[in-house]
């Protein structure tokens, strides 16, 4: 069974940076999965932040373009989200997602709080 474990969240001041990591385990076909980062703020629906295909193509929400970068290291079975110029509205629980066909898996989430 695929497992995703996020790490790297925390409290950061506006304008600061954080790097989230997602460790993938449970399948030897990890490089074939499309990977993504989603977030959910209190009272809001979960939304896409960024995703990256098995081939390395990336896609970003308009709200994070130019500030966030998604990447993957298939050898290490890791996916990263480098977040810069953070804003209070980026505060949310961030979730890692893996998708291959109809198989979708989620991590447990990591809290990111942007506040002075």
C-alpha positions in Angstrom: 0.0 0.0 0.0 1.3 3.4 -1.0 2.1 5.7 2.0 2.9 9.4 1.8 4.5 11.2 4.7 4.8 15.0 4.6 7.3 17.0 6.7 8.7 20.5 6.8 5.7 22.6 7.9 5.8 25.1 10.7 5.4 28.7 11.7 7.1 31.3 9.4 6.9 35.1 9.2 5.3 36.8 6.1 7.9 37.0 3.4 9.7 33.9 4.6 10.4 30.5 3.1 9.7 26.9 3.8 10.4 23.6 2.0 7.9 20.8 2.4 8.9 17.2 1.7 6.8 14.2 0.9 8.3 10.7 1.3 6.7 8.0 -0.9 6.8 4.3 0.0 5.0 1.1 -0.7 5.4 0.8 -4.5 8.4 0.2 -6.7 6.6 2.3 -9.4 6.8 5.6 -7.6 8.3 7.3 -10.6 5.1 6.6 -12.6 2.8 8.4 -10.2 1.7 12.0 -10.8 2.4 13.9 -7.6 0.8 17.0 -6.2 0.6 19.3 -3.3 -2.8 20.5 -2.1 -3.8 22.7 0.8 -6.8 23.2 3.0 -7.5 26.3 5.2 -10.1 26.2 7.9 -13.6 26.6 6.3 -12.2 26.2 2.8 -12.2 23.3 0.4 -9.0 21.5 -0.4 -7.3 23.1 -3.4 -4.5 22.3 -5.7 -1.3 24.2 -5.1 1.0 22.5 -7.6 1.5 19.2 -9.3 4.2 17.4 -11.3 3.7 14.6 -13.8 5.8 11.5 -14.1 7.6 13.2 -16.9 8.4 16.3 -14.9 5.8 18.7 -16.3 4.5 21.1 -13.6 1.4 23.0 -13.0 0.7 25.7 -10.4 -2.3 27.5 -8.9 -2.3 31.2 -10.0 -2.0 32.2 -6.4 1.4 30.6 -6.0 3.0 31.1 -9.4 6.4 32.6 -9.2 6.6 31.9 -5.4 6.4 28.1 -5.1 8.3 25.4 -6.9 7.4 21.7 -7.0 10.1 19.1 -7.7 10.7 15.4 -7.4 13.6 13.1 -6.9 12.6 9.7 -8.2 15.7 8.0 -7.0 14.9 9.1 -3.4 11.1 8.7 -3.9 10.7 12.3 -2.7 8.6 15.2 -3.8 9.3 18.8 -2.6 7.5 22.1 -2.5 9.7 25.1 -2.1 7.7 28.0 -0.9 8.9 31.5 -0.9 7.5 35.0 -0.2 5.0 33.4 2.0 1.8 35.3 2.8 -0.7 34.9 5.7 -3.2 33.5 3.1 -0.9 30.6 2.5 -1.7 29.4 6.0 -3.2 25.9 5.6 -2.7 22.2 6.1 -0.6 21.0 3.1 -1.2 17.5 1.7 0.8 15.4 -0.6 -1.1 13.4 -3.2 -0.1 10.6 -5.5 -2.1 9.5 -8.5 -1.7 6.6 -11.0 -4.8 6.0 -13.1 -7.7 5.5 -10.6 -5.4 5.0 -7.7 -5.1 8.1 -5.5 -3.3 8.3 -2.2 -3.0 11.2 0.3 -0.6 12.0 3.1 -1.7 13.0 6.6 -0.8 16.7 6.0 1.5 19.2 7.5 0.5 22.5 9.0 2.0 25.7 7.6 1.2 28.9 9.4 2.3 32.3 8.1 2.1 34.9 10.8 4.1 37.7 12.4 
